[in-house]
Amino acid sequence: MKITKELNGANLKVALAERLDTTTAPELEAELKNALDGITELELDLRELEYMSSAGLRVLLSAQKTMQRQGSMKVTHVNETIMEIFEVTGFSDILTIE
């Protein structure tokens, strides 16, 4: 998985590419844990994400809970495959998807 971060003041944009699964989820979790201090707006850009497993969903849920306490989180550029996963799991009701 490829993670690209772009910080603009208290706004953080994280772009994910390739696969977010059991192997790569801990890497994203660690990146977010270190990056979310003082962040009030988090954007996860999934434009280039091809696959997401339940481990990836868990990391997104954890980030969502953190951001509810300190600001907001949105998920952008969700492709059809990932959107289907969000809909089947109910994440489409939990996350702000644009």
Secondary structure, 3 states (H helix, E strand, C coil): CEEEEEEECCEEEEEEEEEECCCCHHHHHHHHHHHCCCCCEEEEEEEEEEEECHHHHHHHHHHHHHHHHHCEEEEECCCHHHHHHHHHHCHHHHCCEC
